[in-house]
Amino acid sequence: MNRTERLYAIAEELRAAGASGRTGTWLARRLEVSTRTIKRDIEALLQAGLPLWAQAGPGGGYVLDASGTLPPLNVTGAEATAIAVALAALPELPFAVDGRSALSKVLAAMPDAERQRADDIAGRLWLRAPEQPPRPAVARVLDEAVRRRQVIVISHEDANGAGTERAVEPVGLAATNGHWYLMAWCRLRDGPRWFRTDRITAAHLTAEAAPEHDAATMFGVPPPDARPLRLR
Protein backbone atom coordinates (compact mmCIF):
# COMPACT_ATOMS: atom_id res chain seq x y z
CA MET A 1 0.00 0.00 0.00
CA ASN A 2 1.51 3.35 -1.03
CA ARG A 3 1.08 6.55 0.97
CA THR A 4 -1.79 7.89 -1.13
CA GLU A 5 -3.72 4.65 -0.66
CA ARG A 6 -2.92 4.69 3.07
CA LEU A 7 -4.19 8.26 3.53
CA TYR A 8 -7.41 7.31 1.80
CA ALA A 9 -7.68 4.17 3.96
CA ILE A 10 -7.20 6.18 7.18
CA ALA A 11 -9.96 8.62 6.17
CA GLU A 12 -12.33 5.75 5.37
CA GLU A 13 -11.54 3.91 8.63
CA LEU A 14 -12.30 7.07 10.59
CA ARG A 15 -15.46 7.67 8.58
CA ALA A 16 -16.64 4.14 9.38
CA ALA A 17 -15.78 4.53 13.09
CA GLY A 18 -18.02 7.58 13.45
CA ALA A 19 -18.00 9.53 16.71
CA SER A 20 -16.08 6.82 18.59
CA GLY A 21 -13.01 7.35 16.40
CA ARG A 22 -9.90 5.19 16.17
CA THR A 23 -6.66 5.29 18.14
CA GLY A 24 -3.31 5.70 16.46
CA THR A 25 -2.35 2.23 17.72
CA TRP A 26 -5.47 0.69 16.17
CA LEU A 27 -4.83 2.38 12.84
CA ALA A 28 -1.16 1.38 12.87
CA ARG A 29 -2.04 -2.26 13.54
CA ARG A 30 -4.80 -2.21 10.92
CA LEU A 31 -2.57 -0.73 8.21
CA GLU A 32 0.60 -2.53 9.33
CA VAL A 33 2.69 0.60 9.86
CA SER A 34 4.21 2.34 12.89
CA THR A 35 2.27 4.75 15.10
CA ARG A 36 4.79 7.41 14.07
CA THR A 37 3.76 6.89 10.45
CA ILE A 38 0.10 7.25 11.42
CA LYS A 39 0.87 10.54 13.19
CA ARG A 40 2.60 11.87 10.07
CA ASP A 41 -0.34 10.75 7.92
CA ILE A 42 -2.84 12.42 10.26
CA GLU A 43 -0.83 15.65 9.98
CA ALA A 44 -0.95 15.38 6.18
CA LEU A 45 -4.72 14.87 6.25
CA LEU A 46 -5.15 17.89 8.52
CA GLN A 47 -3.06 20.04 6.18
CA ALA A 48 -5.21 18.83 3.27
CA GLY A 49 -8.29 20.19 5.06
CA LEU A 50 -9.86 16.99 6.40
CA PRO A 51 -11.94 17.89 9.51
CA LEU A 52 -10.19 15.73 12.13
CA TRP A 53 -9.65 16.18 15.82
CA ALA A 54 -7.96 14.25 18.60
CA GLN A 55 -10.13 12.84 21.38
CA ALA A 56 -8.33 12.94 24.73
CA GLY A 57 -8.59 10.51 27.62
CA PRO A 58 -8.55 6.71 27.98
CA GLY A 59 -9.46 5.08 24.69
CA GLY A 60 -9.24 8.43 22.93
CA GLY A 61 -8.14 8.70 19.35
CA TYR A 62 -8.80 10.47 16.09
CA VAL A 63 -12.32 11.43 15.05
CA LEU A 64 -13.55 12.52 11.63
CA ASP A 65 -16.37 15.04 11.35
CA ALA A 66 -18.43 13.18 8.75
CA SER A 67 -20.67 16.21 8.16
CA GLY A 68 -17.66 18.04 6.72
CA THR A 69 -16.74 15.43 4.11
CA LEU A 70 -18.29 13.51 1.25
CA PRO A 71 -18.70 9.73 1.25
CA PRO A 72 -16.61 7.72 -1.23
CA LEU A 73 -17.38 8.56 -4.88
CA ASN A 74 -16.94 6.51 -8.01
CA VAL A 75 -15.67 8.90 -10.67
CA THR A 76 -14.95 7.68 -14.19
CA GLY A 77 -11.96 8.68 -16.27
CA ALA A 78 -14.22 10.71 -18.56
CA GLU A 79 -15.79 12.55 -15.61
CA ALA A 80 -12.38 13.43 -14.14
CA THR A 81 -11.22 14.63 -17.56
CA ALA A 82 -14.33 16.80 -17.95
CA ILE A 83 -13.53 18.55 -14.66
CA ALA A 84 -9.93 19.12 -15.80
CA VAL A 85 -11.11 20.53 -19.15
CA ALA A 86 -13.45 23.00 -17.44
CA LEU A 87 -10.69 24.21 -15.13
CA ALA A 88 -8.16 24.57 -17.95
CA ALA A 89 -10.52 26.15 -20.47
CA LEU A 90 -11.86 28.74 -18.01
CA PRO A 91 -8.85 29.81 -15.95
CA GLU A 92 -10.60 32.89 -14.59
CA LEU A 93 -13.28 30.84 -12.85
CA PRO A 94 -13.98 31.83 -9.24
CA PHE A 95 -12.68 29.21 -6.81
CA ALA A 96 -10.35 27.86 -9.52
CA VAL A 97 -7.70 27.06 -6.90
CA ASP A 98 -10.25 25.04 -4.93
CA GLY A 99 -11.31 23.34 -8.14
CA ARG A 100 -7.77 22.19 -8.89
CA SER A 101 -7.40 20.98 -5.29
CA ALA A 102 -10.66 19.02 -5.59
CA LEU A 103 -9.51 17.44 -8.86
CA SER A 104 -6.24 16.35 -7.20
CA LYS A 105 -8.20 14.65 -4.41
CA VAL A 106 -10.48 12.92 -6.93
CA LEU A 107 -7.51 11.62 -8.93
CA ALA A 108 -5.71 10.43 -5.79
CA ALA A 109 -8.76 8.41 -4.73
CA MET A 110 -9.39 6.82 -8.13
CA PRO A 111 -8.27 3.25 -8.85
CA ASP A 112 -5.04 3.09 -10.86
CA ALA A 113 -6.78 1.70 -13.96
CA GLU A 114 -9.41 4.45 -14.03
CA ARG A 115 -6.80 7.15 -13.37
CA GLN A 116 -4.78 5.79 -16.30
CA ARG A 117 -7.93 5.92 -18.42
CA ALA A 118 -8.37 9.58 -17.44
CA ASP A 119 -4.77 10.31 -18.44
CA ASP A 120 -5.34 8.59 -21.78
CA ILE A 121 -8.50 10.58 -22.53
CA ALA A 122 -6.87 13.85 -21.45
CA GLY A 123 -3.94 13.18 -23.78
CA ARG A 124 -6.33 13.27 -26.72
CA LEU A 125 -7.68 16.72 -25.85
CA TRP A 126 -5.70 19.80 -26.85
CA LEU A 127 -6.35 23.22 -25.36
CA ARG A 128 -4.67 26.47 -26.28
CA ALA A 129 -4.30 27.51 -22.66
CA PRO A 130 -1.29 28.11 -20.40
CA GLU A 131 -0.13 25.21 -18.25
CA GLN A 132 -0.53 27.36 -15.14
CA PRO A 133 -3.44 29.72 -15.96
CA PRO A 134 -2.78 33.17 -14.53
CA ARG A 135 -5.41 34.80 -12.32
CA PRO A 136 -5.42 38.31 -10.93
CA ALA A 137 -3.56 38.44 -7.62
CA VAL A 138 -6.74 39.63 -5.90
CA ALA A 139 -8.92 36.81 -7.23
CA ARG A 140 -8.48 34.58 -4.19
CA VAL A 141 -9.45 37.46 -1.88
CA LEU A 142 -12.63 38.01 -3.88
CA ASP A 143 -13.44 34.30 -3.71
CA GLU A 144 -13.04 34.31 0.06
CA ALA A 145 -15.05 37.51 0.48
CA VAL A 146 -18.01 36.00 -1.38
CA ARG A 147 -17.66 32.65 0.40
CA ARG A 148 -17.40 34.14 3.89
CA ARG A 149 -19.66 37.16 3.23
CA GLN A 150 -17.11 39.59 4.66
CA VAL A 151 -16.45 43.22 3.83
CA ILE A 152 -13.40 43.86 1.65
CA VAL A 153 -11.47 47.00 0.81
CA ILE A 154 -10.63 47.20 -2.90
CA SER A 155 -8.60 49.48 -5.13
CA HIS A 156 -10.50 49.81 -8.40
CA GLU A 157 -9.70 51.53 -11.70
CA ASP A 158 -12.40 52.80 -14.05
CA ALA A 159 -12.25 52.57 -17.85
CA ASN A 160 -10.05 55.70 -17.95
CA GLY A 161 -7.55 54.33 -15.45
CA ALA A 162 -8.63 56.56 -12.54
CA GLY A 163 -8.32 54.64 -9.28
CA THR A 164 -10.26 54.77 -6.02
CA GLU A 165 -10.16 52.79 -2.79
CA ARG A 166 -13.42 51.77 -1.21
CA ALA A 167 -15.02 49.31 1.20
CA VAL A 168 -17.62 47.04 -0.39
CA GLU A 169 -20.08 44.42 0.81
CA PRO A 170 -19.83 41.45 -1.60
CA VAL A 171 -23.03 39.96 -2.97
CA GLY A 172 -21.79 37.63 -5.68
CA LEU A 173 -19.73 37.12 -8.83
CA ALA A 174 -21.14 37.28 -12.35
CA ALA A 175 -19.77 36.47 -15.81
CA THR A 176 -21.05 38.58 -18.72
CA ASN A 177 -19.65 40.05 -21.95
CA GLY A 178 -16.43 38.09 -21.58
CA HIS A 179 -15.55 39.43 -18.11
CA TRP A 180 -16.06 38.49 -14.48
CA TYR A 181 -17.62 41.09 -12.19
CA LEU A 182 -17.87 41.46 -8.43
CA MET A 183 -21.42 42.48 -7.51
CA ALA A 184 -21.31 44.46 -4.27
CA TRP A 185 -22.80 47.25 -2.21
CA CYS A 186 -20.34 50.12 -2.44
CA ARG A 187 -20.02 52.16 0.74
CA LEU A 188 -18.26 54.97 -1.12
CA ARG A 189 -21.16 55.45 -3.56
CA ASP A 190 -23.81 54.17 -1.12
CA GLY A 191 -25.34 51.88 -3.71
CA PRO A 192 -24.97 48.64 -5.67
CA ARG A 193 -22.09 48.48 -8.13
CA TRP A 194 -20.52 46.07 -10.63
CA PHE A 195 -16.72 45.93 -10.46
CA ARG A 196 -14.80 44.26 -13.28
CA THR A 197 -12.43 41.92 -11.49
CA ASP A 198 -9.54 42.64 -13.88
CA ARG A 199 -9.77 46.32 -12.88
CA ILE A 200 -9.47 45.54 -9.17
CA THR A 201 -5.78 46.13 -8.55
CA ALA A 202 -5.71 45.30 -4.82
CA ALA A 203 -8.06 43.82 -2.24
CA HIS A 204 -7.88 42.80 1.37
CA LEU A 205 -10.36 40.98 3.55
CA THR A 206 -11.58 42.67 6.73
CA ALA A 207 -12.89 40.96 9.85
CA GLU A 208 -16.30 42.63 9.44
CA ALA A 209 -19.23 40.45 8.40
CA ALA A 210 -21.12 41.88 5.44
CA PRO A 211 -24.88 42.39 5.67
CA GLU A 212 -26.79 39.81 3.69
CA HIS A 213 -28.11 41.29 0.43
CA ASP A 214 -30.52 39.73 -2.03
CA ALA A 215 -28.91 39.86 -5.47
CA ALA A 216 -32.20 40.00 -7.40
CA THR A 217 -33.54 42.85 -5.25
CA MET A 218 -30.30 44.83 -5.45
CA PHE A 219 -29.32 44.22 -9.07
CA GLY A 220 -32.58 43.20 -10.69
CA VAL A 221 -33.70 39.91 -12.20
CA PRO A 222 -30.98 38.42 -14.46
CA PRO A 223 -31.71 38.48 -18.22
CA PRO A 224 -33.26 35.34 -19.74
CA ASP A 225 -29.91 33.98 -20.90
CA ALA A 226 -28.28 34.39 -17.47
CA ARG A 227 -28.99 32.36 -14.37
CA PRO A 228 -27.42 31.45 -11.02
CA LEU A 229 -25.14 28.44 -10.98
CA ARG A 230 -26.90 25.25 -9.90
CA LEU A 231 -25.04 22.24 -8.49
CA ARG A 232 -27.90 19.90 -9.46
C-alpha positions in Angstrom: 0.0 0.0 0.0 1.5 3.3 -1.0 1.1 6.5 1.0 -1.8 7.9 -1.1 -3.7 4.6 -0.7 -2.9 4.7 3.1 -4.2 8.3 3.5 -7.4 7.3 1.8 -7.7 4.2 4.0 -7.2 6.2 7.2 -10.0 8.6 6.2 -12.3 5.7 5.4 -11.5 3.9 8.6 -12.3 7.1 10.6 -15.5 7.7 8.6 -16.6 4.1 9.4 -15.8 4.5 13.1 -18.0 7.6 13.4 -18.0 9.5 16.7 -16.1 6.8 18.6 -13.0 7.3 16.4 -9.9 5.2 16.2 -6.7 5.3 18.1 -3.3 5.7 16.5 -2.3 2.2 17.7 -5.5 0.7 16.2 -4.8 2.4 12.8 -1.2 1.4 12.9 -2.0 -2.3 13.5 -4.8 -2.2 10.9 -2.6 -0.7 8.2 0.6 -2.5 9.3 2.7 0.6 9.9 4.2 2.3 12.9 2.3 4.7 15.1 4.8 7.4 14.1 3.8 6.9 10.4 0.1 7.3 11.4 0.9 10.5 13.2 2.6 11.9 10.1 -0.3 10.7 7.9 -2.8 12.4 10.3 -0.8 15.7 10.0 -0.9 15.4 6.2 -4.7 14.9 6.2 -5.1 17.9 8.5 -3.1 20.0 6.2 -5.2 18.8 3.3 -8.3 20.2 5.1 -9.9 17.0 6.4 -11.9 17.9 9.5 -10.2 15.7 12.1 -9.7 16.2 15.8 -8.0 14.2 18.6 -10.1 12.8 21.4 -8.3 12.9 24.7 -8.6 10.5 27.6 -8.6 6.7 28.0 -9.5 5.1 24.7 -9.2 8.4 22.9 -8.1 8.7 19.4 -8.8 10.5 16.1 -12.3 11.4 15.1 -13.5 12.5 11.6 -16.4 15.0 11.4 -18.4 13.2 8.8 -20.7 16.2 8.2 -17.7 18.0 6.7 -16.7 15.4 4.1 -18.3 13.5 1.3 -18.7 9.7 1.2 -16.6 7.7 -1.2 -17.4 8.6 -4.9 -16.9 6.5 -8.0 -15.7 8.9 -10.7 -14.9 7.7 -14.2 -12.0 8.7 -16.3 -14.2 10.7 -18.6 -15.8 12.5 -15.6 -12.4 13.4 -14.1 -11.2 14.6 -17.6 -14.3 16.8 -18.0 -13.5 18.5 -14.7 -9.9 19.1 -15.8 -11.1 20.5 -19.1 -13.5 23.0 -17.4 -10.7 24.2 -15.1 -8.2 24.6 -17.9 -10.5 26.2 -20.5 -11.9 28.7 -18.0 -8.8 29.8 -16.0 -10.6 32.9 -14.6 -13.3 30.8 -12.9 -14.0 31.8 -9.2 -12.7 29.2 -6.8 -10.4 27.9 -9.5 -7.7 27.1 -6.9 -10.3 25.0 -4.9 -11.3 23.3 -8.1 -7.8 22.2 -8.9 -7.4 21.0 -5.3 -10.7 19.0 -5.6 -9.5 17.4 -8.9 -6.2 16.4 -7.2 -8.2 14.7 -4.4 -10.5 12.9 -6.9 -7.5 11.6 -8.9 -5.7 10.4 -5.8 -8.8 8.4 -4.7 -9.4 6.8 -8.1 -8.3 3.3 -8.8 -5.0 3.1 -10.9 -6.8 1.7 -14.0 -9.4 4.4 -14.0 -6.8 7.1 -13.4 -4.8 5.8 -16.3 -7.9 5.9 -18.4 -8.4 9.6 -17.4 -4.8 10.3 -18.4 -5.3 8.6 -21.8 -8.5 10.6 -22.5 -6.9 13.9 -21.5 -3.9 13.2 -23.8 -6.3 13.3 -26.7 -7.7 16.7 -25.8 -5.7 19.8 -26.9 -6.4 23.2 -25.4 -4.7 26.5 -26.3 -4.3 27.5 -22.7 -1.3 28.1 -20.4 -0.1 25.2 -18.2 -0.5 27.4 -15.1 -3.4 29.7 -16.0 -2.8 33.2 -14.5 -5.4 34.8 -12.3 -5.4 38.3 -10.9 -3.6 38.4 -7.6 -6.7 39.6 -5.9 -8.9 36.8 -7.2 -8.5 34.6 -4.2 -9.4 37.5 -1.9 -12.6 38.0 -3.9 -13.4 34.3 -3.7 -13.0 34.3 0.1 -15.1 37.5 0.5 -18.0 36.0 -1.4 -17.7 32.7 0.4 -17.4 34.1 3.9 -19.7 37.2 3.2 -17.1 39.6 4.7 -16.5 43.2 3.8 -13.4 43.9 1.7 -11.5 47.0 0.8 -10.6 47.2 -2.9 -8.6 49.5 -5.1 -10.5 49.8 -8.4 -9.7 51.5 -11.7 -12.4 52.8 -14.0 -12.3 52.6 -17.8 -10.1 55.7 -17.9 -7.5 54.3 -15.5 -8.6 56.6 -12.5 -8.3 54.6 -9.3 -10.3 54.8 -6.0 -10.2 52.8 -2.8 -13.4 51.8 -1.2 -15.0 49.3 1.2 -17.6 47.0 -0.4 -20.1 44.4 0.8 -19.8 41.5 -1.6 -23.0 40.0 -3.0 -21.8 37.6 -5.7 -19.7 37.1 -8.8 -21.1 37.3 -12.4 -19.8 36.5 -15.8 -21.0 38.6 -18.7 -19.7 40.0 -21.9 -16.4 38.1 -21.6 -15.5 39.4 -18.1 -16.1 38.5 -14.5 -17.6 41.1 -12.2 -17.9 41.5 -8.4 -21.4 42.5 -7.5 -21.3 44.5 -4.3 -22.8 47.3 -2.2 -20.3 50.1 -2.4 -20.0 52.2 0.7 -18.3 55.0 -1.1 -21.2 55.5 -3.6 -23.8 54.2 -1.1 -25.3 51.9 -3.7 -25.0 48.6 -5.7 -22.1 48.5 -8.1 -20.5 46.1 -10.6 -16.7 45.9 -10.5 -14.8 44.3 -13.3 -12.4 41.9 -11.5 -9.5 42.6 -13.9 -9.8 46.3 -12.9 -9.5 45.5 -9.2 -5.8 46.1 -8.6 -5.7 45.3 -4.8 -8.1 43.8 -2.2 -7.9 42.8 1.4 -10.4 41.0 3.6 -11.6 42.7 6.7 -12.9 41.0 9.9 -16.3 42.6 9.4 -19.2 40.4 8.4 -21.1 41.9 5.4 -24.9 42.4 5.7 -26.8 39.8 3.7 -28.1 41.3 0.4 -30.5 39.7 -2.0 -28.9 39.9 -5.5 -32.2 40.0 -7.4 -33.5 42.9 -5.2 -30.3 44.8 -5.4 -29.3 44.2 -9.1 -32.6 43.2 -10.7 -33.7 39.9 -12.2 -31.0 38.4 -14.5 -31.7 38.5 -18.2 -33.3 35.3 -19.7 -29.9 34.0 -20.9 -28.3 34.4 -17.5 -29.0 32.4 -14.4 -27.4 31.4 -11.0 -25.1 28.4 -11.0 -26.9 25.3 -9.9 -25.0 22.2 -8.5 -27.9 19.9 -9.5 
